[in-house]
Amino acid sequence: MPDTDALADLMRDSARIVAFTGAGISTESGIPDFRSPGGVWTRYDPREFTFDKYVGSAEVRANSWAMRKEFLGNTPAPNPAHLALAELDKAGRSLGVITQNIDGLHQLAGSTNVVEIHGTAREVMCIGAAPVAGTPDGCGFRADTAWALDLVAAGTADPRCPDCGGLVKSATVSFGQMLFPGIIEASTDLMEQADLVLAIGSSLQVFPAADLPVHAVRHGAQLAIINDEPTPLDSIARLVVTGRAGEVLPPTVRSALA
Ligand SMILES: [Zn+2]
């Protein structure tokens, strides 16, 4: 039985909670961790899908759309963990959610201030005709991903920006792509204002995932980690709850807000 009482106590005493979420919060919505067995990166070679290869090859772009169709084949819905965080938000106790996920489920659940470190798979964007140095250089065009997938289904293998003719790519951060401007600043701002950081379903091993909670602790926040396996930051956490987000968060949030 996870130690949810101690976690509820921490939440009850905190007014400025920031959640930091990774793949583990979305697996219960049926979205596999891309790196887990059976995940998409065990079936596709990530080295074939870097930003530069995408820019340089119409064939890579066509394969990428086909793969994305497979990603989005099901229509995942928020699970009780996403909904519990949205409850904290509604109660005025959350400053925001910083997520490594690209599924948009926090917004669908009702969280209002969501920083998506790796962008979103729900939209596509113009990245310009020939962007360099892993940096999109588009005209600002964005559309729902369905817009591009409909074009692909109708026979356009490599959809282009209707405004400037530039390349169109999922609004995610690909391998070899720079993070979007302002993301680190928005994340560190939230971390500096937090009095409690909930690190949920993240292995806390990849930059900048590991650094953000450390930054929060340096600025005086307490850190609680909810994950189904140990993380490198367990030693600086006030509390570590071993378990699945969908089981731990709903009763804890209910108790903290009661
Ligand atoms: Zn454009």
Residues whose N, C-alpha, C, O or C-beta is under 5 A from the ligand:
A	BS01	ZN	C126 G138 C139 F141 C161 D163 C164 G165 G166
